[in-house]
Amino acid sequence: MRWGDWVVAFGSPLKLDRTITAGVISCIDRTDVELRLPKLERTYFQSDCPTNPGSSGGPLVNLDCRVIGLNSMGMPIATGVGFSVPIDNVREHLELKNLWWDSPCQLTTSANI
């Protein structure tokens, strides 16, 4: 991913299902320290796809229809901004917990973007 790349966020904000929003990547390596979160040593994609309550957990998809992240959170003091965990980090976490499985879906890691 690069700054300015177009992305689409899927979710169910405020329990309104089948909702999508489009935007651009504005940062590819926002840290938990910058976001004033507990230090998890995690980075996030930042986009202008807002993540409202109910949208977290949905996929962030690039224009090649590949899942590149998992919508994670918005910031109450910054409307119109969303943060997503890169799919590499999601996969790493699930593999550590022995919860990852290979599926027919194409998951894109940052190494092959």
Contact map, one row per residue, 1 for C-alpha under 8 A:
11101000000000000000000010010000000000000000000000000000000000000000000000000000000000000000000000000000000001001
11111000000000000000000010110000000000000000000000000000000000000000000000000000000000000000000000000000000000000
11111000000000000000000111110000000000000000000000000000000000000000000000000000000000000000000000000000000000000
01111100000000000000000111000000000000000000000000000000000000000000000000000000000000000000000000000000000000000
11111110000000000000000110000000000000000000000000000000000001000000000000000000000000000000000000000000000000000
00011111000000000000011110000000000000000000000000000000000001100000000000000000000000000000000000000000000000000
00001111100000000000011110000000000000000000000000000000000111100000000000000000000000000000000000000000000000000
00000111110000000001111000000000000000000000000010000000000111100000000000000000000000000000000000000000000000000
00000011111000000001110000000000000000000000000010000000011110000000001000000000000000000000000000000000000000000
00000001111100000111100000000000000000000000000000000010011100000000000000000000000000000000000000000000000000000
00000000111110001111000000000000000000000000000000000111111000000000000000000000000000000000000000000000000000000
00000000011111111110000000000000000000000000000000000110010000000000000000000000000000000000000000000000000000000
00000000001111111010000000000000000000000000000000111110000000000000000000000000000000000000000000000000000000000
00000000000111110000000000000000000000000000000000011110000000000000000000000000000000000000000000000000000000000
00000000000111111000000000000000000000000000000000000100000000000000000000000000000000000000000000000000000000000
00000000000111111110000000000000000000000000000000000000000000000000000000000000000000000000000000000000000000000
00000000001110111110000000000000000000000000000000000000000000000000000000000000000000000000000000000000000000000
00000000011100011111000000000000000000000000000000000000000000000000000000000000000000000000000000000000000000000
00000000011110011111100000000000000000000000000000000000000000000000000000000000000000000000000000000000000000000
00000001111000000111110000000000000000000000000000000000000000000000000000000000000000000000000000000000000000000
00000001110000000011111000000000000000000000000011000000000000000000000000000000000000000000000000000000000000000
00000111100000000001111100000000000000000000000110000000000000000000000000000000000000000000000000000000000000000
00000111000000000000111110000000000000000000001110000000000000000000000000000000000000000000000000000000000000000
00111110000000000000011111000000000000000000001110000000000000000000000000000000000000000000000000000000000000000
11111110000000000000001111110000000000000000111100000000000000000000000000000000000000000000000000000000000000000
00110000000000000000000111110000000000000000111100000000000000000000000000000000000000000000000000000000000000000
01100000000000000000000011111100000000000000111000000000000000000000000000000000000000000000000000000000000000000
11100000000000000000000011111100000000000011110000000000000000000000000000000000000000000000000000000000000000000
00000000000000000000000000111110000000000011110000000000000000000000000000000000000000000000000000000000000000000
00000000000000000000000000111111011000000011110000000000000000000000000000000000000000000000000000000000000000000
00000000000000000000000000001111111000001111000000000000000000000000000000000000000000000000000000000000000000000
00000000000000000000000000000111111111111111000000000000000000000000000000000000000000000000000000000000000000000
00000000000000000000000000000011111111100000000000000000000000000000000000000000000000000000000000000000000000000
00000000000000000000000000000111111110000000000000000000000000000000000000000000000000000000000000000000000000000
00000000000000000000000000000111111110000000000000000000000000000000000000000000000000000000000000000000000000000
00000000000000000000000000000001111111000000000000000000000000000000000000000000000000000000000000000000000000000
00000000000000000000000000000001111111110000000000000000000000000000000000000000000000000000000000000000000000000
00000000000000000000000000000001100111110000000000000000000000000000000000000000000000000000000000000000000000000
00000000000000000000000000000001100011111100000000000000000000000000000000000000000000000000000000000000000000000
00000000000000000000000000000001000011111100000000000000000000000000000000000000000000000000000000000000000000000
00000000000000000000000000000011000000111110000000000000000000000000000000000000000000000000000000000000000000000
00000000000000000000000000000011000000111111000000000000000000000000000000000000000000001000000000000000000000000
00000000000000000000000000011111000000001111100000000000000000000000000000000000000011000000000000000000000000000
00000000000000000000000000011111000000000111110000000000000000000000000000000000001111000000000000000000000000000
00000000000000000000000011111100000000000011111000000000000000000000100000000000001111000000000000000000000000000
00000000000000000000000011111100000000000001111100000000000000000000000000000000111100000000000000000000000000000
00000000000000000000001111100000000000000000111111000000000000000000000000000000111000000000000000000000000000000
00000000000000000000011111000000000000000000011111000000000000000000000000000001110000000000000000000000000000000
00000001100000000000111100000000000000000000001111100000000000000000000000000001110000000000000000000000000000000
00000000000000000000100000000000000000000000001111110000000000000000000001000011110000000000000000000000000000000
00000000000010000000000000000000000000000000000011111111000000000000001111000001111000000000000000000000000000000
00000000000011000000000000000000000000000000000001111111000000000000000011000000000000000000000000000000000000000
00000000000011000000000000000000000000000000000000111111000000000000000000000000000000000000000000000000000000000
00000000001111100000000000000000000000000000000000111111100000000000000000000000000000000000000000000000000000000
00000000011111000000000000000000000000000000000000111111110000000000001100000000000000000000000000000000000000000
00000000001000000000000000000000000000000000000000111111110000000000011110000000000000000000000000000000000000000
00000000001000000000000000000000000000000000000000000111111000000000011100000000000000000000000000000000000000000
00000000111100000000000000000000000000000000000000000011111100000000011000000000000000000000000000000000000000000
00000000111000000000000000000000000000000000000000000000111110000011111000000000000000000000000000000000000000000
00000011110000000000000000000000000000000000000000000000011111000011111000000000000100000000000000000000000000000
00000011100000000000000000000000000000000000000000000000001111111111100000000000000000000000000000000000000000000
00001111000000000000000000000000000000000000000000000000000111111111000000000000000000000000000000000000000000000
00000111000000000000000000000000000000000000000000000000000011111100000000000000000000000000000000000000000000000
00000000000000000000000000000000000000000000000000000000000011111100000000000000000000000000000000000000000000000
00000000000000000000000000000000000000000000000000000000000011111110000000000000000000000000000000000000000000000
00000000000000000000000000000000000000000000000000000000000011111111000000000000000000000000000000000000011100000
00000000000000000000000000000000000000000000000000000000001111001111110000000000000000100000000000000000011100000
00000000000000000000000000000000000000000000000000000000001111000111110000000000000001100000000000000000001111000
00000000000000000000000000000000000000000000100000000000001110000011111000000000000111110100000000000000000000000
00000000000000000000000000000000000000000000000000000001111100000011111100000000000111100100000000000000000000000
00000000100000000000000000000000000000000000000000100011111100000000111110000000011110000000000000000000000000000
00000000000000000000000000000000000000000000000000100011100000000000011111000000011110000000000000000000000000000
00000000000000000000000000000000000000000000000000110001000000000000001111100000011100000000000000000000000000000
00000000000000000000000000000000000000000000000001110000000000000000000111110110111000000000000000000000000000000
00000000000000000000000000000000000000000000000000000000000000000000000011111110110000000000000000000000000000000
00000000000000000000000000000000000000000000000000000000000000000000000001111110000000000000000000000000000000000
00000000000000000000000000000000000000000000000000000000000000000000000000111110000000000000000000000000000000000
00000000000000000000000000000000000000000000000000000000000000000000000001111111100000000000000000000000000000000
00000000000000000000000000000000000000000000000001000000000000000000000001111111100000000000000000000000000000000
00000000000000000000000000000000000000000000000111100000000000000000000000000111110000000000000000000000000000000
00000000000000000000000000000000000000000000011111100000000000000000000001100111111000000000000000000000000000000
00000000000000000000000000000000000000000000011111100000000000000000001111100001111100000000000000000000000000000
00000000000000000000000000000000000000000001111000100000000000000000001111000000111110000000000000000000000000000
00000000000000000000000000000000000000000001110000000000000100000000111110000000011111000000000000000000000000000
00000000000000000000000000000000000000000011100000000000000000000000111100000000001111101100000000000000000000000
00000000000000000000000000000000000000000011100000000000000000000001110000000000000111111100000000000000000001000
00000000000000000000000000000000000000000000000000000000000000000011110000000000000011111110000000000000001111000
00000000000000000000000000000000000000000000000000000000000000000000100000000000000001111111000000000000000011000
00000000000000000000000000000000000000000100000000000000000000000000000000000000000011111111100000000000000000000
00000000000000000000000000000000000000000000000000000000000000000000110000000000000011111111110000000000000000000
00000000000000000000000000000000000000000000000000000000000000000000000000000000000000111111111000010000000000000
00000000000000000000000000000000000000000000000000000000000000000000000000000000000000011111111100000000000000000
00000000000000000000000000000000000000000000000000000000000000000000000000000000000000001111111110000000000000000
00000000000000000000000000000000000000000000000000000000000000000000000000000000000000000111111111110000000000000
00000000000000000000000000000000000000000000000000000000000000000000000000000000000000000011111111110000000000000
00000000000000000000000000000000000000000000000000000000000000000000000000000000000000000001111111100000000000000
00000000000000000000000000000000000000000000000000000000000000000000000000000000000000000000111111110000000000000
00000000000000000000000000000000000000000000000000000000000000000000000000000000000000000000011111110000000000000
00000000000000000000000000000000000000000000000000000000000000000000000000000000000000000000011111111000000000000
00000000000000000000000000000000000000000000000000000000000000000000000000000000000000000010011011111100000000000
00000000000000000000000000000000000000000000000000000000000000000000000000000000000000000000000000111110000000000
00000000000000000000000000000000000000000000000000000000000000000000000000000000000000000000000000011111000000000
00000000000000000000000000000000000000000000000000000000000000000000000000000000000000000000000000001111110000000
00000000000000000000000000000000000000000000000000000000000000000000000000000000000000000000000000000111110000000
00000000000000000000000000000000000000000000000000000000000000000000000000000000000000000000000000000011111000000
00000000000000000000000000000000000000000000000000000000000000000110000000000000000000000000000000000011111100000
00000000000000000000000000000000000000000000000000000000000000000111000000000000000000100000000000000000111110000
00000000000000000000000000000000000000000000000000000000000000000111000000000000000000100000000000000000011111011
00000000000000000000000000000000000000000000000000000000000000000001000000000000000000110000000000000000001111111
10000000000000000000000000000000000000000000000000000000000000000001000000000000000001110000000000000000000111111
00000000000000000000000000000000000000000000000000000000000000000000000000000000000000000000000000000000000011111
00000000000000000000000000000000000000000000000000000000000000000000000000000000000000000000000000000000000111111
10000000000000000000000000000000000000000000000000000000000000000000000000000000000000000000000000000000000111111
